[in-house]
Amino acid sequence: MARDIVEVMLNPIRLRIIQLFSTVKSETREHMTANGICELLSDIPRTTLYRHINILIEAGIIDVVSERKVRGSVERTLALNMTEFEKLRDNNVKDVPQLAFRYLMTLYGKFEKYFRTHDRIEKGDTMFFTSSIMMLNDKEFESFLTEFNELIEKYRSNKSATEGRRPRDISIICAPPYDKIKEGK
């Protein structure tokens, strides 16, 4: 049975795997092995990563571009299936509110699970909600997004389990300003 591509991608672990391929401007990450993914996401158990990689392959989000024998097992080289991402990009605008809702519910699920299992915010588990309205023209906004992406990329490439590092889940949503919503523009 085919799985909904958005549902597959909304899983936090699968999203991190996809981000490895899609955000780093390095030729070595355009195609990666499952072992390479495990090394970069060392905070996640290998068996968990392999399970999520297989789900991404079954959903057609990641393709196996080559296989080779390595010490009695098969090493697969993987790449994003850009055709699937093009389909998402071409989604009808009517689908966007539902996609946004599913994304927000995924975020809510993370918070709900945390507070269901913790009676207080643990030391080092910084949490906050914020919203900012910035007055930017299109060129300034494009510059802001470029700088923001460069900043994220600078830290995203950190090795997971070194120097006391641990995952920090940062989610950003950019929405139309209130006046466009209010006036129905």
C-alpha positions as CSV (number, residue, x, y, z in Angstrom):
1,M,0.0,0.0,0.0
2,A,1.4,3.4,-1.0
3,R,2.1,5.7,1.9
4,D,1.2,9.5,1.8
5,I,4.5,11.2,1.0
6,V,3.8,14.1,3.4
7,E,3.0,11.8,6.2
8,V,6.2,9.9,5.6
9,M,8.2,13.1,5.6
10,L,6.7,14.6,8.7
11,N,8.4,12.1,10.9
12,P,11.3,14.0,12.7
13,I,13.9,11.3,12.0
14,R,13.0,10.9,8.3
15,L,13.0,14.7,8.0
16,R,16.5,14.8,9.4
17,I,17.6,12.1,6.9
18,I,16.1,14.1,4.0
19,Q,17.8,17.3,5.2
20,L,21.1,15.6,5.0
21,F,20.7,15.2,1.3
22,S,18.9,18.4,0.5
23,T,20.6,21.2,2.4
24,V,24.3,20.5,2.3
25,K,26.0,21.9,-0.8
26,S,28.6,19.1,-0.8
27,E,28.9,16.6,-3.6
28,T,29.6,13.9,-1.0
29,R,26.1,14.3,0.4
30,E,24.3,14.3,-2.9
31,H,24.7,10.5,-2.8
32,M,25.2,8.9,0.6
33,T,25.3,5.4,2.0
34,A,23.2,4.3,4.9
35,N,26.4,3.9,6.9
36,G,27.3,7.5,6.1
37,I,23.9,8.7,7.3
38,C,24.4,6.7,10.6
39,E,27.7,8.4,11.1
40,L,26.2,11.9,10.7
41,L,23.2,11.1,12.8
42,S,25.0,9.2,15.5
43,D,22.5,10.3,18.2
44,I,19.9,7.9,16.6
45,P,20.4,4.2,17.0
46,R,21.5,2.5,13.7
47,T,18.6,0.1,13.7
48,T,16.1,3.0,13.9
49,L,17.9,4.8,11.1
50,Y,17.9,1.8,8.8
51,R,14.2,1.3,9.5
52,H,13.5,4.9,8.5
53,I,15.7,4.8,5.5
54,N,13.8,1.8,4.3
55,I,10.5,3.6,4.8
56,L,11.9,6.5,2.7
57,I,13.0,4.1,0.0
58,E,9.6,2.3,0.0
59,A,7.8,5.7,-0.3
60,G,10.0,6.6,-3.3
61,I,11.5,9.6,-1.5
62,I,15.0,8.1,-1.6
63,D,16.3,6.0,-4.5
64,V,19.0,3.4,-4.4
65,V,21.4,4.6,-7.0
66,S,23.9,1.7,-6.7
67,E,24.8,-1.3,-4.6
68,R,28.1,-3.0,-3.9
69,K,29.3,-5.9,-1.8
70,V,31.2,-4.9,1.3
71,R,32.4,-7.6,3.7
72,G,29.6,-10.0,3.0
73,S,26.8,-7.4,3.0
74,V,25.4,-5.0,0.4
75,E,26.1,-1.3,0.8
76,R,23.5,0.8,-1.0
77,T,24.3,4.3,-2.2
78,L,21.2,6.5,-1.8
79,A,20.0,9.8,-3.3
80,L,16.8,11.9,-3.1
81,N,14.2,11.2,-5.7
82,M,13.7,14.8,-7.0
83,T,10.7,13.7,-9.0
84,E,8.7,13.2,-5.8
85,F,9.7,16.6,-4.5
86,E,8.6,18.2,-7.8
87,K,5.2,16.6,-7.3
88,L,5.0,18.2,-3.8
89,R,6.1,21.6,-5.2
90,D,3.3,21.4,-7.8
91,N,0.7,20.6,-5.2
92,N,-2.5,22.6,-5.6
93,V,-2.6,25.7,-3.4
94,K,-5.8,24.3,-1.8
95,D,-3.7,21.6,-0.2
96,V,-1.4,24.1,1.6
97,P,-3.6,24.7,4.6
98,Q,-4.0,21.0,5.2
99,L,-0.2,20.5,4.9
100,A,0.4,23.3,7.3
101,F,-2.1,21.8,9.8
102,R,-0.4,18.4,9.6
103,Y,3.0,20.1,10.2
104,L,1.7,22.0,13.2
105,M,0.1,18.9,14.6
106,T,3.5,17.1,14.3
107,L,5.1,20.0,16.3
108,Y,2.3,19.8,18.8
109,G,2.8,16.0,19.1
110,K,6.5,16.6,20.1
111,F,5.5,19.0,22.8
112,E,2.7,16.9,24.1
113,K,4.9,13.8,24.3
114,Y,7.6,15.8,26.1
115,F,5.2,17.1,28.8
116,R,3.5,13.7,29.1
117,T,6.8,12.2,30.1
118,H,8.3,15.1,32.1
119,D,6.8,16.9,35.0
120,R,9.0,20.0,34.3
121,I,11.3,21.4,31.7
122,E,14.6,19.6,32.1
123,K,17.8,21.7,32.4
124,G,19.2,22.3,29.0
125,D,15.8,21.7,27.2
126,T,15.2,25.2,26.1
127,M,11.7,25.8,24.8
128,F,10.1,28.9,23.5
129,F,7.4,30.2,21.2
130,T,8.0,33.5,19.4
131,S,6.6,35.4,16.5
132,S,8.2,38.4,14.8
133,I,6.9,40.8,12.2
134,M,9.8,42.2,10.2
135,M,9.3,45.1,7.7
136,L,11.2,43.9,4.7
137,N,11.0,44.4,1.0
138,D,11.3,41.4,-1.3
139,K,15.0,41.8,-1.8
140,E,15.7,42.2,2.0
141,F,13.5,39.2,2.7
142,E,15.5,37.1,0.2
143,S,18.7,38.3,1.8
144,F,17.4,37.4,5.3
145,L,16.4,33.9,4.1
146,T,19.8,33.4,2.5
147,E,21.6,34.5,5.7
148,F,19.3,32.4,7.9
149,N,19.9,29.3,5.8
150,E,23.7,29.8,5.9
151,L,23.5,30.1,9.7
152,I,21.4,26.9,10.0
153,E,23.8,25.1,7.7
154,K,26.8,26.2,9.7
155,Y,25.5,24.3,12.7
156,R,23.6,21.5,11.0
157,S,26.9,19.9,9.8
158,N,28.2,19.4,13.4
159,K,29.0,15.9,14.3
160,S,26.2,14.6,16.5
161,A,27.8,12.9,19.5
162,T,30.9,15.1,20.0
163,E,31.6,17.8,22.5
164,G,28.5,17.2,24.5
165,R,26.2,18.0,21.5
166,R,22.6,16.8,21.4
167,P,19.8,17.4,18.9
168,R,18.0,20.7,19.1
169,D,14.7,20.7,17.2
170,I,14.1,24.2,15.7
171,S,11.1,24.7,13.6
172,I,10.3,27.9,11.6
173,I,7.1,28.9,9.9
174,C,6.8,31.9,7.6
175,A,3.2,33.1,7.1
176,P,1.6,36.0,5.4
177,P,1.2,39.1,7.5
178,Y,-2.0,39.6,9.5
179,D,-3.2,42.5,7.3
180,K,-3.2,40.2,4.2
181,I,-5.2,37.6,6.1
182,K,-7.6,40.2,7.6
183,E,-8.4,41.8,4.3
184,G,-8.6,38.5,2.4
185,K,-5.9,39.5,-0.1
